[in-house]
């Protein structure tokens, strides 16, 4: 270790000597728009902070600005416009290999008053969506990469926020305020998409590797409760992802090797439009790192268990046509893995039990086109048309060493969706704005799923159906600013699902009151409804006497949840704040089963499949309540830190009416993150980031060892369902990175040391029928992850 350390110091010193004192510059460009209408602001002032002599410009007729020959490193911009609050965008990281292109929103004043500067560039606690008053914040691309342990994955990154936790190191399913991950909504460019993760089963929302490429994201929103009326068919939270547009001035390229794969990206201009602006394209392709290395002949000691995955993301932007702005975008991903097929493999992991072999594949394809048209500077309409296809296949076999291989499960599920959405938005004046919209979805499904049932000694079909169904949603929302202190919001979401002809009426309310420049209060209420994972409706009941099947879940309705949130914010300084939120959620109409009184769909959704239970009824209930604390210093003066604490309780009632802990009731989670960066010369930057998390252990249903031995297979004691937790979950991640600016390229090297202390947190227990014993599966041990990236 001493030799490695000394060698690293010598190499680093050499790099500093060669590159450290060369003066490199780059361009900062962007567009300044009204925060509500999105219409470009002409003649806004843009100044490079602390520049001497003063460096600045004004926006053109399209709201665009450009600052050239800006020294690389951390820079800040000061934006001002008559009648609007001024804004400071701090700590923009400028590198030599890639131009910075910004989208800046300014908020209009309701009354003429003394000049106020809003440092909203640092207020990442506030969402881009102006309608969100509580439980919402924006996140940046830099955060998805920089937070230790995030690995460029938005889902893993938001697990650091208050009210959010994960239970499985091998997957990125997120638990928001004790809710099932099934209740999370994903949107990309305004289009609702299914699970955007590799190795993700239909109906779930997480997976081991994200398809969402953080290199292509713009600032995006994450919402954890009482969200605005435009978000529907979700009960837990929402990701609202925005893709950035490609560089419309010059071609740029990106190469990267890391946890998410080998990847290559390209962007640039390709045609000049009527208003003089140029259209742009952006595309990025990734391929599994281990699969590439395996094909090159490297042996990782994993046998056939090589994760195979690849994904493609693209966006084409035509910002200036006579008919408005058009975007064409897409996301495609495909994955496959075989686990436990080798006879010598008797281990268990977080993907499959000991003695079981699994072949699992999944895929997703989304393509969409959006159109925005401005009738005038205050009125616009945005319409989006999209097509999606998602599938998963599962083969599960028993492969005990001393017994012949026995087929256990076969499943193939596919869903196609055509979707159209439109939103009309009008800003009446600085105080009032509203929007209303319509979303039309048509689903085509094809499910076949069968299980070798131990009670019958033959394969029993659990689902076998092809068909179609429709969903129609409409919403309206209105925001009124009573002054600079008080803002009110009201919305209504209507949802109709054709399968069970049920209409959900969901009111949403919110308010924010600024007591002064340092203190504010907020509150929110929302009624939220969600359909069941579609395959659940078609789960079949087998009548062994008549040897016929019956679909007994077709009458299931929505699961519903009422959210109540109260929040308080205090800003100690421009870059240091605390936030507290308390909430209560009442869930009802949750599917439960009379003959399985401990069962509830409230506990499903954080693994590779769903519980295919039949004869379900909407009679279950649940409740979540808790309090959350966030203490955060945004990046400034070379460092940042984030501390979040969540204390919560999550309960449910099954068919027997007994209140039990949900599977996600960890009771508490504490996160502490910090980071420091230091310039080593003019063009070299060192970054250090640390994260520690302590959370309540995973809830479990204990194994009945005596009954398991008697029957020869695993038997759980459901009378004690989720009574106990495993020992507390603890993990520390450390990330070190180096960023180097060259003449025509910028490079980055990083190593992410996952679970630095090697602490063993229990993931689950299983039963080994061959050895007649209970075994333990632990969460991820110590693993180093490496990253190399180049922009040119």
Secondary structure, 3 states (H helix, E strand, C coil): CHHHHHHHHHHHHHHHHHHCCCCCEEEEEEEEEECCCCCECCCCEEEECCCCCCCEEECCCCCEEEEEEEECEEEEEEEECCCECEEEEEEEEEECCECEEEEEEECECCCCCCCCEECCCCCCCCCCCCCCCCCEEEECHHHHHHCCCCCCCHHHHHCCCCCEECCCCCCCCCEECCCCHHHEEEEECCEEECCCEECCCCCCCCCCEECCCHHHECCEEEECCCCCCCCCCCCCEEEEECECCCCCCCCEEEEEEECCEEEEEEEEEEEECCCCCEEEEEEEEEECHHHHHHHCCCCCCCCCCCCEEEEEEEEEEEEEECCEEEEEEEEEEEEEEEECCCCCCCCCCCCCCCCEEEEEEEEEEEEEEEEEEEEECCEEEEEEEEEEEEEEEEEEEECCCCCCCEEEEEEEEEEEEEEEEEEEEEECCCCEEEEEEEEEEEEEEEEEEEEEECCCCEEEEEEEEEEEEEEEEEEEEEEEECCCCEEEEEEEEEEEECCCCEEEEEEEEEEEEECCCCEEEEEEEEEEEECCCHHHHCCEEEECCCCEEEECCCCCCCEEEEEEEEEEEEEEECCEEEEEEEEEEEEEEEEEECCEEEEEHHHCCCCCCCCCCCCEEEEEEEEEEEEEEEEEEEEECCEEEEEEEEEEEEEEECCCCCEEECCCCCCEEEEEEEEEEEECCCCEEEEEEEEEEEECCCEECCECHHHHHHHCCCCECHHHCCCEECCCEEEEEEEEEEEEECCCCEEEEEEEEECCCCCCCEEEEEEECCCCEEEEEECCCCEEEEEEEEEC
